[in-house]
Amino acid sequence: MVEPTTQTCPICSVKIITGAAGGDRVIFSAGPQGSRSKLWARVCQFNQKPGCINEQSKSAAISADDYYKPDMPSSDA
Ligand SMILES: [Zn+2]
């Protein structure tokens, strides 16, 4: 058994839980948790700086659902 560990990307300031059951999870500053590919689609691809701990997701399959949807209803109202 490997204990889940939390890493914070120094570039994106997003937390990634590695070693968790069901795969790595990403904790966004807002909204539900997501996958590494979601983090890449929404954050890392725009930063493109060395040192991003999510670099590996650059070559991963990004689904359309991973991208930010600007038409999602806001819960801040
Ligand atoms: Zn990153």
PDB file of the backbone (N, CA, C, O) and the ligand in Angstrom, with CONECT records:
HET     ZN  A 101       1
ATOM      1  N   MET A   1       0.834  -1.204   0.000  1.00  0.00           N
ATOM      2  CA  MET A   1       0.000   0.000   0.000  1.00  0.00           C
ATOM      3  C   MET A   1       0.869   1.254   0.000  1.00  0.00           C
ATOM      4  O   MET A   1       1.847   1.367   0.739  1.00  0.00           O
ATOM      5  N   VAL A   2       0.483   2.163  -0.835  1.00  0.00           N
ATOM      6  CA  VAL A   2       1.184   3.442  -0.883  1.00  0.00           C
ATOM      7  C   VAL A   2       0.249   4.512  -0.348  1.00  0.00           C
ATOM      8  O   VAL A   2      -0.899   4.632  -0.777  1.00  0.00           O
ATOM      9  N   GLU A   3       0.756   5.276   0.586  1.00  0.00           N
ATOM     10  CA  GLU A   3      -0.045   6.357   1.139  1.00  0.00           C
ATOM     11  C   GLU A   3      -0.203   7.470   0.110  1.00  0.00           C
ATOM     12  O   GLU A   3       0.772   7.861  -0.532  1.00  0.00           O
ATOM     13  N   PRO A   4      -1.413   7.979  -0.053  1.00  0.00           N
ATOM     14  CA  PRO A   4      -1.583   9.124  -0.955  1.00  0.00           C
ATOM     15  C   PRO A   4      -0.784  10.320  -0.457  1.00  0.00           C
ATOM     16  O   PRO A   4      -0.777  10.623   0.736  1.00  0.00           O
ATOM     17  N   THR A   5      -0.123  10.985  -1.368  1.00  0.00           N
ATOM     18  CA  THR A   5       0.625  12.168  -0.996  1.00  0.00           C
ATOM     19  C   THR A   5       0.118  13.365  -1.801  1.00  0.00           C
ATOM     20  O   THR A   5      -0.307  13.229  -2.948  1.00  0.00           O
ATOM     21  N   THR A   6       0.173  14.510  -1.186  1.00  0.00           N
ATOM     22  CA  THR A   6      -0.277  15.725  -1.853  1.00  0.00           C
ATOM     23  C   THR A   6       0.924  16.544  -2.287  1.00  0.00           C
ATOM     24  O   THR A   6       1.794  16.877  -1.482  1.00  0.00           O
ATOM     25  N   GLN A   7       0.957  16.861  -3.568  1.00  0.00           N
ATOM     26  CA  GLN A   7       2.003  17.723  -4.098  1.00  0.00           C
ATOM     27  C   GLN A   7       1.362  19.012  -4.583  1.00  0.00           C
ATOM     28  O   GLN A   7       0.241  19.008  -5.091  1.00  0.00           O
ATOM     29  N   THR A   8       2.074  20.099  -4.426  1.00  0.00           N
ATOM     30  CA  THR A   8       1.591  21.355  -4.964  1.00  0.00           C
ATOM     31  C   THR A   8       2.488  21.781  -6.117  1.00  0.00           C
ATOM     32  O   THR A   8       3.707  21.879  -5.973  1.00  0.00           O
ATOM     33  N   CYS A   9       1.871  22.028  -7.247  1.00  0.00           N
ATOM     34  CA  CYS A   9       2.647  22.466  -8.406  1.00  0.00           C
ATOM     35  C   CYS A   9       3.164  23.876  -8.155  1.00  0.00           C
ATOM     36  O   CYS A   9       2.366  24.789  -7.943  1.00  0.00           O
ATOM     37  N   PRO A  10       4.481  24.075  -8.174  1.00  0.00           N
ATOM     38  CA  PRO A  10       5.035  25.400  -7.894  1.00  0.00           C
ATOM     39  C   PRO A  10       4.715  26.414  -8.991  1.00  0.00           C
ATOM     40  O   PRO A  10       4.810  27.623  -8.780  1.00  0.00           O
ATOM     41  N   ILE A  11       4.342  25.913 -10.145  1.00  0.00           N
ATOM     42  CA  ILE A  11       4.035  26.809 -11.261  1.00  0.00           C
ATOM     43  C   ILE A  11       2.562  27.195 -11.253  1.00  0.00           C
ATOM     44  O   ILE A  11       2.209  28.359 -11.438  1.00  0.00           O
ATOM     45  N   CYS A  12       1.707  26.194 -11.034  1.00  0.00           N
ATOM     46  CA  CYS A  12       0.266  26.425 -11.157  1.00  0.00           C
ATOM     47  C   CYS A  12      -0.410  26.628  -9.805  1.00  0.00           C
ATOM     48  O   CYS A  12      -1.566  27.047  -9.751  1.00  0.00           O
ATOM     49  N   SER A  13       0.294  26.338  -8.718  1.00  0.00           N
ATOM     50  CA  SER A  13      -0.269  26.456  -7.373  1.00  0.00           C
ATOM     51  C   SER A  13      -1.502  25.589  -7.192  1.00  0.00           C
ATOM     52  O   SER A  13      -2.407  25.931  -6.430  1.00  0.00           O
ATOM     53  N   VAL A  14      -1.534  24.460  -7.898  1.00  0.00           N
ATOM     54  CA  VAL A  14      -2.643  23.532  -7.772  1.00  0.00           C
ATOM     55  C   VAL A  14      -2.145  22.264  -7.079  1.00  0.00           C
ATOM     56  O   VAL A  14      -1.044  21.787  -7.353  1.00  0.00           O
ATOM     57  N   LYS A  15      -2.963  21.731  -6.186  1.00  0.00           N
ATOM     58  CA  LYS A  15      -2.575  20.530  -5.450  1.00  0.00           C
ATOM     59  C   LYS A  15      -2.968  19.279  -6.229  1.00  0.00           C
ATOM     60  O   LYS A  15      -4.063  19.198  -6.784  1.00  0.00           O
ATOM     61  N   ILE A  16      -2.058  18.305  -6.262  1.00  0.00           N
ATOM     62  CA  ILE A  16      -2.324  17.023  -6.892  1.00  0.00           C
ATOM     63  C   ILE A  16      -2.121  15.933  -5.851  1.00  0.00           C
ATOM     64  O   ILE A  16      -1.062  15.851  -5.229  1.00  0.00           O
ATOM     65  N   ILE A  17      -3.129  15.103  -5.663  1.00  0.00           N
ATOM     66  CA  ILE A  17      -3.018  13.960  -4.756  1.00  0.00           C
ATOM     67  C   ILE A  17      -2.589  12.759  -5.575  1.00  0.00           C
ATOM     68  O   ILE A  17      -3.320  12.306  -6.455  1.00  0.00           O
ATOM     69  N   THR A  18      -1.402  12.244  -5.286  1.00  0.00           N
ATOM     70  CA  THR A  18      -0.898  11.087  -6.014  1.00  0.00           C
ATOM     71  C   THR A  18      -0.974   9.855  -5.126  1.00  0.00           C
ATOM     72  O   THR A  18      -0.861   9.946  -3.904  1.00  0.00           O
ATOM     73  N   GLY A  19      -1.167   8.698  -5.760  1.00  0.00           N
ATOM     74  CA  GLY A  19      -1.226   7.447  -5.027  1.00  0.00           C
ATOM     75  C   GLY A  19      -2.585   7.174  -4.429  1.00  0.00           C
ATOM     76  O   GLY A  19      -2.737   6.233  -3.650  1.00  0.00           O
ATOM     77  N   ALA A  20      -3.576   7.973  -4.773  1.00  0.00           N
ATOM     78  CA  ALA A  20      -4.917   7.764  -4.245  1.00  0.00           C
ATOM     79  C   ALA A  20      -5.618   6.658  -5.033  1.00  0.00           C
ATOM     80  O   ALA A  20      -5.311   6.421  -6.202  1.00  0.00           O
ATOM     81  N   ALA A  21      -6.543   5.999  -4.388  1.00  0.00           N
ATOM     82  CA  ALA A  21      -7.315   4.972  -5.062  1.00  0.00           C
ATOM     83  C   ALA A  21      -8.098   5.588  -6.217  1.00  0.00           C
ATOM     84  O   ALA A  21      -8.737   6.629  -6.059  1.00  0.00           O
ATOM     85  N   GLY A  22      -8.046   4.944  -7.372  1.00  0.00           N
ATOM     86  CA  GLY A  22      -8.771   5.467  -8.521  1.00  0.00           C
ATOM     87  C   GLY A  22      -7.960   6.440  -9.342  1.00  0.00           C
ATOM     88  O   GLY A  22      -8.467   7.020 -10.302  1.00  0.00           O
ATOM     89  N   GLY A  23      -6.694   6.627  -8.974  1.00  0.00           N
ATOM     90  CA  GLY A  23      -5.831   7.498  -9.768  1.00  0.00           C
ATOM     91  C   GLY A  23      -5.603   8.844  -9.127  1.00  0.00           C
ATOM     92  O   GLY A  23      -6.219   9.182  -8.117  1.00  0.00           O
ATOM     93  N   ASP A  24      -4.705   9.613  -9.729  1.00  0.00           N
ATOM     94  CA  ASP A  24      -4.363  10.926  -9.190  1.00  0.00           C
ATOM     95  C   ASP A  24      -5.551  11.867  -9.272  1.00  0.00           C
ATOM     96  O   ASP A  24      -6.318  11.844 -10.235  1.00  0.00           O
ATOM     97  N   ARG A  25      -5.691  12.690  -8.249  1.00  0.00           N
ATOM     98  CA  ARG A  25      -6.765  13.673  -8.219  1.00  0.00           C
ATOM     99  C   ARG A  25      -6.165  15.060  -8.102  1.00  0.00           C
ATOM    100  O   ARG A  25      -5.136  15.255  -7.455  1.00  0.00           O
ATOM    101  N   VAL A  26      -6.804  16.001  -8.722  1.00  0.00           N
ATOM    102  CA  VAL A  26      -6.341  17.382  -8.681  1.00  0.00           C
ATOM    103  C   VAL A  26      -7.347  18.221  -7.913  1.00  0.00           C
ATOM    104  O   VAL A  26      -8.551  18.154  -8.164  1.00  0.00           O
ATOM    105  N   ILE A  27      -6.841  19.012  -6.974  1.00  0.00           N
ATOM    106  CA  ILE A  27      -7.702  19.897  -6.193  1.00  0.00           C
ATOM    107  C   ILE A  27      -7.579  21.306  -6.760  1.00  0.00           C
ATOM    108  O   ILE A  27      -6.544  21.954  -6.610  1.00  0.00           O
ATOM    109  N   PHE A  28      -8.624  21.767  -7.400  1.00  0.00           N
ATOM    110  CA  PHE A  28      -8.623  23.116  -7.940  1.00  0.00           C
ATOM    111  C   PHE A  28      -8.996  24.111  -6.847  1.00  0.00           C
ATOM    112  O   PHE A  28      -9.624  23.755  -5.849  1.00  0.00           O
ATOM    113  N   SER A  29      -8.601  25.356  -7.053  1.00  0.00           N
ATOM    114  CA  SER A  29      -8.911  26.385  -6.053  1.00  0.00           C
ATOM    115  C   SER A  29     -10.412  26.607  -5.963  1.00  0.00           C
ATOM    116  O   SER A  29     -10.923  27.043  -4.932  1.00  0.00           O
ATOM    117  N   ALA A  30     -11.112  26.304  -7.046  1.00  0.00           N
ATOM    118  CA  ALA A  30     -12.568  26.408  -7.055  1.00  0.00           C
ATOM    119  C   ALA A  30     -13.138  25.248  -7.850  1.00  0.00           C
ATOM    120  O   ALA A  30     -12.525  24.785  -8.812  1.00  0.00           O
ATOM    121  N   GLY A  31     -14.302  24.781  -7.453  1.00  0.00           N
ATOM    122  CA  GLY A  31     -14.954  23.721  -8.192  1.00  0.00           C
ATOM    123  C   GLY A  31     -14.542  22.344  -7.699  1.00  0.00           C
ATOM    124  O   GLY A  31     -13.724  22.220  -6.787  1.00  0.00           O
ATOM    125  N   PRO A  32     -15.116  21.303  -8.309  1.00  0.00           N
ATOM    126  CA  PRO A  32     -14.859  19.940  -7.881  1.00  0.00           C
ATOM    127  C   PRO A  32     -13.462  19.485  -8.279  1.00  0.00           C
ATOM    128  O   PRO A  32     -12.800  20.100  -9.114  1.00  0.00           O
ATOM    129  N   GLN A  33     -13.034  18.390  -7.659  1.00  0.00           N
ATOM    130  CA  GLN A  33     -11.738  17.824  -8.010  1.00  0.00           C
ATOM    131  C   GLN A  33     -11.768  17.289  -9.428  1.00  0.00           C
ATOM    132  O   GLN A  33     -12.831  16.984  -9.968  1.00  0.00           O
ATOM    133  N   GLY A  34     -10.593  17.179 -10.023  1.00  0.00           N
ATOM    134  CA  GLY A  34     -10.525  16.693 -11.388  1.00  0.00           C
ATOM    135  C   GLY A  34      -9.313  15.820 -11.614  1.00  0.00           C
ATOM    136  O   GLY A  34      -8.615  15.444 -10.672  1.00  0.00           O
ATOM    137  N   SER A  35      -9.073  15.504 -12.861  1.00  0.00           N
ATOM    138  CA  SER A  35      -7.966  14.650 -13.232  1.00  0.00           C
ATOM    139  C   SER A  35      -6.762  15.491 -13.653  1.00  0.00           C
ATOM    140  O   SER A  35      -6.865  16.705 -13.826  1.00  0.00           O
ATOM    141  N   ARG A  36      -5.619  14.821 -13.813  1.00  0.00           N
ATOM    142  CA  ARG A  36      -4.429  15.527 -14.267  1.00  0.00           C
ATOM    143  C   ARG A  36      -4.629  16.119 -15.652  1.00  0.00           C
ATOM    144  O   ARG A  36      -4.141  17.210 -15.945  1.00  0.00           O
ATOM    145  N   SER A  37      -5.349  15.398 -16.502  1.00  0.00           N
ATOM    146  CA  SER A  37      -5.570  15.923 -17.854  1.00  0.00           C
ATOM    147  C   SER A  37      -6.423  17.175 -17.804  1.00  0.00           C
ATOM    148  O   SER A  37      -6.266  18.083 -18.621  1.00  0.00           O
ATOM    149  N   LYS A  38      -7.335  17.217 -16.830  1.00  0.00           N
ATOM    150  CA  LYS A  38      -8.171  18.405 -16.669  1.00  0.00           C
ATOM    151  C   LYS A  38      -7.328  19.592 -16.203  1.00  0.00           C
ATOM    152  O   LYS A  38      -7.513  20.722 -16.654  1.00  0.00           O
ATOM    153  N   LEU A  39      -6.414  19.311 -15.305  1.00  0.00           N
ATOM    154  CA  LEU A  39      -5.515  20.359 -14.828  1.00  0.00           C
ATOM    155  C   LEU A  39      -4.680  20.896 -15.983  1.00  0.00           C
ATOM    156  O   LEU A  39      -4.472  22.103 -16.111  1.00  0.00           O
ATOM    157  N   TRP A  40      -4.209  19.986 -16.813  1.00  0.00           N
ATOM    158  CA  TRP A  40      -3.393  20.417 -17.942  1.00  0.00           C
ATOM    159  C   TRP A  40      -4.199  21.294 -18.894  1.00  0.00           C
ATOM    160  O   TRP A  40      -3.732  22.340 -19.344  1.00  0.00           O
ATOM    161  N   ALA A  41      -5.425  20.844 -19.194  1.00  0.00           N
ATOM    162  CA  ALA A  41      -6.269  21.554 -20.154  1.00  0.00           C
ATOM    163  C   ALA A  41      -6.639  22.943 -19.654  1.00  0.00           C
ATOM    164  O   ALA A  41      -6.804  23.875 -20.440  1.00  0.00           O
ATOM    165  N   ARG A  42      -6.768  23.070 -18.342  1.00  0.00           N
ATOM    166  CA  ARG A  42      -7.275  24.331 -17.785  1.00  0.00           C
ATOM    167  C   ARG A  42      -6.205  25.264 -17.265  1.00  0.00           C
ATOM    168  O   ARG A  42      -6.388  26.481 -17.250  1.00  0.00           O
ATOM    169  N   VAL A  43      -5.091  24.701 -16.840  1.00  0.00           N
ATOM    170  CA  VAL A  43      -4.098  25.548 -16.190  1.00  0.00           C
ATOM    171  C   VAL A  43      -2.710  25.405 -16.811  1.00  0.00           C
ATOM    172  O   VAL A  43      -2.155  26.372 -17.332  1.00  0.00           O
ATOM    173  N   CYS A  44      -2.160  24.211 -16.755  1.00  0.00           N
ATOM    174  CA  CYS A  44      -0.736  24.027 -17.059  1.00  0.00           C
ATOM    175  C   CYS A  44      -0.377  24.409 -18.486  1.00  0.00           C
ATOM    176  O   CYS A  44       0.690  24.976 -18.721  1.00  0.00           O
ATOM    177  N   GLN A  45      -1.240  24.112 -19.432  1.00  0.00           N
ATOM    178  CA  GLN A  45      -0.888  24.390 -20.830  1.00  0.00           C
ATOM    179  C   GLN A  45      -0.697  25.883 -21.074  1.00  0.00           C
ATOM    180  O   GLN A  45      -0.024  26.285 -22.024  1.00  0.00           O
ATOM    181  N   PHE A  46      -1.290  26.693 -20.217  1.00  0.00           N
ATOM    182  CA  PHE A  46      -1.148  28.133 -20.396  1.00  0.00           C
ATOM    183  C   PHE A  46       0.118  28.663 -19.725  1.00  0.00           C
ATOM    184  O   PHE A  46       0.651  29.697 -20.127  1.00  0.00           O
ATOM    185  N   ASN A  47       0.593  27.960 -18.713  1.00  0.00           N
ATOM    186  CA  ASN A  47       1.780  28.415 -18.003  1.00  0.00           C
ATOM    187  C   ASN A  47       3.052  28.064 -18.768  1.00  0.00           C
ATOM    188  O   ASN A  47       3.904  28.920 -19.007  1.00  0.00           O
ATOM    189  N   GLN A  48       3.167  26.770 -19.155  1.00  0.00           N
ATOM    190  CA  GLN A  48       4.296  26.342 -19.988  1.00  0.00           C
ATOM    191  C   GLN A  48       5.640  26.777 -19.415  1.00  0.00           C
ATOM    192  O   GLN A  48       6.483  27.315 -20.133  1.00  0.00           O
ATOM    193  N   LYS A  49       5.832  26.545 -18.138  1.00  0.00           N
ATOM    194  CA  LYS A  49       7.103  26.872 -17.519  1.00  0.00           C
ATOM    195  C   LYS A  49       7.751  25.592 -17.008  1.00  0.00           C
ATOM    196  O   LYS A  49       7.050  24.659 -16.616  1.00  0.00           O
ATOM    197  N   PRO A  50       9.085  25.535 -17.006  1.00  0.00           N
ATOM    198  CA  PRO A  50       9.755  24.368 -16.453  1.00  0.00           C
ATOM    199  C   PRO A  50       9.485  24.249 -14.965  1.00  0.00           C
ATOM    200  O   PRO A  50       9.435  25.254 -14.256  1.00  0.00           O
ATOM    201  N   GLY A  51       9.311  23.019 -14.488  1.00  0.00           N
ATOM    202  CA  GLY A  51       9.067  22.821 -13.075  1.00  0.00           C
ATOM    203  C   GLY A  51       7.643  22.441 -12.770  1.00  0.00           C
ATOM    204  O   GLY A  51       7.327  22.106 -11.628  1.00  0.00           O
ATOM    205  N   CYS A  52       6.772  22.483 -13.763  1.00  0.00           N
ATOM    206  CA  CYS A  52       5.393  22.078 -13.558  1.00  0.00           C
ATOM    207  C   CYS A  52       5.345  20.586 -13.321  1.00  0.00           C
ATOM    208  O   CYS A  52       5.846  19.811 -14.136  1.00  0.00           O
ATOM    209  N   ILE A  53       4.745  20.169 -12.208  1.00  0.00           N
ATOM    210  CA  ILE A  53       4.727  18.745 -11.869  1.00  0.00           C
ATOM    211  C   ILE A  53       3.694  17.999 -12.679  1.00  0.00           C
ATOM    212  O   ILE A  53       3.572  16.782 -12.539  1.00  0.00           O
ATOM    213  N   ASN A  54       2.960  18.677 -13.507  1.00  0.00           N
ATOM    214  CA  ASN A  54       1.944  18.035 -14.338  1.00  0.00           C
ATOM    215  C   ASN A  54       2.390  17.963 -15.804  1.00  0.00           C
ATOM    216  O   ASN A  54       1.579  17.729 -16.700  1.00  0.00           O
ATOM    217  N   GLU A  55       3.686  18.166 -16.029  1.00  0.00           N
ATOM    218  CA  GLU A  55       4.230  18.139 -17.389  1.00  0.00           C
ATOM    219  C   GLU A  55       3.834  16.860 -18.127  1.00  0.00           C
ATOM    220  O   GLU A  55       3.604  16.885 -19.336  1.00  0.00           O
ATOM    221  N   GLN A  56       3.757  15.758 -17.408  1.00  0.00           N
ATOM    222  CA  GLN A  56       3.488  14.468 -18.037  1.00  0.00           C
ATOM    223  C   GLN A  56       2.134  14.443 -18.735  1.00  0.00           C
ATOM    224  O   GLN A  56       1.927  13.658 -19.660  1.00  0.00           O
ATOM    225  N   SER A  57       1.212  15.296 -18.298  1.00  0.00           N
ATOM    226  CA  SER A  57      -0.123  15.280 -18.884  1.00  0.00           C
ATOM    227  C   SER A  57      -0.155  15.976 -20.237  1.00  0.00           C
ATOM    228  O   SER A  57      -1.168  15.944 -20.935  1.00  0.00           O
ATOM    229  N   LYS A  58       0.956  16.604 -20.603  1.00  0.00           N
ATOM    230  CA  LYS A  58       1.021  17.292 -21.886  1.00  0.00           C
ATOM    231  C   LYS A  58       0.765  16.324 -23.031  1.00  0.00           C
ATOM    232  O   LYS A  58       0.139  16.671 -24.033  1.00  0.00           O
ATOM    233  N   SER A  59       1.270  15.086 -22.861  1.00  0.00           N
ATOM    234  CA  SER A  59       1.129  14.092 -23.910  1.00  0.00           C
ATOM    235  C   SER A  59      -0.040  13.151 -23.649  1.00  0.00           C
ATOM    236  O   SER A  59      -0.270  12.214 -24.412  1.00  0.00           O
ATOM    237  N   ALA A  60      -0.770  13.400 -22.580  1.00  0.00           N
ATOM    238  CA  ALA A  60      -1.907  12.543 -22.265  1.00  0.00           C
ATOM    239  C   ALA A  60      -3.118  12.931 -23.109  1.00  0.00           C
ATOM    240  O   ALA A  60      -3.185  14.025 -23.670  1.00  0.00           O
ATOM    241  N   ALA A  61      -4.053  12.019 -23.180  1.00  0.00           N
ATOM    242  CA  ALA A  61      -5.264  12.301 -23.940  1.00  0.00           C
ATOM    243  C   ALA A  61      -6.139  13.273 -23.168  1.00  0.00           C
ATOM    244  O   ALA A  61      -6.538  13.001 -22.036  1.00  0.00           O
ATOM    245  N   ILE A  62      -6.430  14.396 -23.782  1.00  0.00           N
ATOM    246  CA  ILE A  62      -7.286  15.405 -23.169  1.00  0.00           C
ATOM    247  C   ILE A  62      -8.666  15.305 -23.816  1.00  0.00           C
ATOM    248  O   ILE A  62      -8.795  15.456 -25.031  1.00  0.00           O
ATOM    249  N   SER A  63      -9.667  15.058 -23.034  1.00  0.00           N
ATOM    250  CA  SER A  63     -11.010  14.973 -23.595  1.00  0.00           C
ATOM    251  C   SER A  63     -11.664  16.350 -23.593  1.00  0.00           C
ATOM    252  O   SER A  63     -11.258  17.250 -22.857  1.00  0.00           O
ATOM    253  N   ALA A  64     -12.672  16.490 -24.421  1.00  0.00           N
ATOM    254  CA  ALA A  64     -13.348  17.777 -24.526  1.00  0.00           C
ATOM    255  C   ALA A  64     -13.911  18.204 -23.178  1.00  0.00           C
ATOM    256  O   ALA A  64     -14.043  19.393 -22.888  1.00  0.00           O
ATOM    257  N   ASP A  65     -14.236  17.215 -22.365  1.00  0.00           N
ATOM    258  CA  ASP A  65     -14.826  17.512 -21.065  1.00  0.00           C
ATOM    259  C   ASP A  65     -13.807  18.109 -20.102  1.00  0.00           C
ATOM    260  O   ASP A  65     -14.170  18.681 -19.074  1.00  0.00           O
ATOM    261  N   ASP A  66     -12.515  17.968 -20.451  1.00  0.00           N
ATOM    262  CA  ASP A  66     -11.484  18.482 -19.566  1.00  0.00           C
ATOM    263  C   ASP A  66     -11.333  19.991 -19.668  1.00  0.00           C
ATOM    264  O   ASP A  66     -10.833  20.639 -18.748  1.00  0.00           O
ATOM    265  N   TYR A  67     -11.757  20.530 -20.764  1.00  0.00           N
ATOM    266  CA  TYR A  67     -11.574  21.971 -20.956  1.00  0.00           C
ATOM    267  C   TYR A  67     -12.620  22.762 -20.183  1.00  0.00           C
ATOM    268  O   TYR A  67     -13.736  22.303 -19.945  1.00  0.00           O
ATOM    269  N   TYR A  68     -12.220  23.949 -19.809  1.00  0.00           N
ATOM    270  CA  TYR A  68     -13.105  24.827 -19.073  1.00  0.00           C
ATOM    271  C   TYR A  68     -14.299  25.215 -19.938  1.00  0.00           C
ATOM    272  O   TYR A  68     -14.158  25.554 -21.113  1.00  0.00           O
ATOM    273  N   LYS A  69     -15.463  25.157 -19.329  1.00  0.00           N
ATOM    274  CA  LYS A  69     -16.671  25.520 -20.060  1.00  0.00           C
ATOM    275  C   LYS A  69     -17.191  26.860 -19.542  1.00  0.00           C
ATOM    276  O   LYS A  69     -17.724  26.929 -18.435  1.00  0.00           O
ATOM    277  N   PRO A  70     -17.042  27.904 -20.320  1.00  0.00           N
ATOM    278  CA  PRO A  70     -17.444  29.239 -19.867  1.00  0.00           C
ATOM    279  C   PRO A  70     -18.949  29.380 -19.719  1.00  0.00           C
ATOM    280  O   PRO A  70     -19.432  30.337 -19.114  1.00  0.00           O
ATOM    281  N   ASP A  71     -19.681  28.436 -20.265  1.00  0.00           N
ATOM    282  CA  ASP A  71     -21.140  28.564 -20.192  1.00  0.00           C
ATOM    283  C   ASP A  71     -21.721  27.808 -19.014  1.00  0.00           C
ATOM    284  O   ASP A  71     -22.937  27.653 -18.898  1.00  0.00           O
ATOM    285  N   MET A  72     -20.831  27.331 -18.126  1.00  0.00           N
ATOM    286  CA  MET A  72     -21.347  26.639 -16.953  1.00  0.00           C
ATOM    287  C   MET A  72     -22.023  27.638 -16.024  1.00  0.00           C
ATOM    288  O   MET A  72     -21.526  28.749 -15.841  1.00  0.00           O
ATOM    289  N   PRO A  73     -23.133  27.259 -15.446  1.00  0.00           N
ATOM    290  CA  PRO A  73     -23.828  28.178 -14.541  1.00  0.00           C
ATOM    291  C   PRO A  73     -22.975  28.514 -13.324  1.00  0.00           C
ATOM    292  O   PRO A  73     -22.338  27.637 -12.740  1.00  0.00           O
ATOM    293  N   SER A  74     -22.968  29.759 -12.956  1.00  0.00           N
ATOM    294  CA  SER A  74     -22.176  30.194 -11.827  1.00  0.00           C
ATOM    295  C   SER A  74     -22.905  29.916 -10.508  1.00  0.00           C
ATOM    296  O   SER A  74     -24.119  30.090 -10.406  1.00  0.00           O
ATOM    297  N   SER A  75     -22.152  29.488  -9.520  1.00  0.00           N
ATOM    298  CA  SER A  75     -22.750  29.215  -8.217  1.00  0.00           C
ATOM    299  C   SER A  75     -22.494  30.359  -7.245  1.00  0.00           C
ATOM    300  O   SER A  75     -22.771  30.252  -6.050  1.00  0.00           O
ATOM    301  N   ASP A  76     -21.966  31.443  -7.771  1.00  0.00           N
ATOM    302  CA  ASP A  76     -21.606  32.566  -6.907  1.00  0.00           C
ATOM    303  C   ASP A  76     -22.758  33.533  -6.689  1.00  0.00           C
ATOM    304  O   ASP A  76     -22.685  34.429  -5.847  1.00  0.00           O
ATOM    305  N   ALA A  77     -23.815  33.343  -7.453  1.00  0.00           N
ATOM    306  CA  ALA A  77     -24.932  34.301  -7.408  1.00  0.00           C
ATOM    307  C   ALA A  77     -25.565  34.353  -6.028  1.00  0.00           C
ATOM    308  O   ALA A  77     -26.516  35.105  -5.813  1.00  0.00           O
TER     309      ALA A  77
HETATM  310 ZN    ZN A 101       1.331  22.728 -13.271  1.00  0.00          ZN2+
END
